[in-house]
Amino acid sequence: MDILKPGNILRIPDYEFENGGESRDKYLIVIDLSAEKSLLLRVLTTSRIHVPEDKIMHGCRNEPENGLHYFMFEKERCIGTLAESDFRFPKHTFILFRNNIKTFQYSRSLRSTSV
């Protein structure tokens, strides 16, 4: 299986943040690849944001007036399969669009990646 396939979700143990923040396990979603430049376009997920209960919904949310720009995976909702088993996030999990989409060299991102 090619783990760097657009649409794959990869678990990265002890992810090292660019800003030097405390490392912790993160999920990376492969959006696109460029073989010419050996770059990976990725977004990281988080379950550590506070969203008003009436704004919780699976899918894309864009409300500039409220500063909400994200995609949310509803907790325990099947979003794919892993080793022939359903894959779910255990908590509401978000992709924040602001300052979260990055491109970088493959080698940095794959040091400790697991599927």
Secondary structure, DSSP 8 states (H G I E B T S, - for coil): --SS-TT-EEEEEEE--TT----EEEEEEEEEEETTTTEEEEEEEES-----GGG--SEEEEEGGGTEEEEEE-TT---EEETTEEE--SS-EEEE-TTT-EEEEHHHHTTT-B-
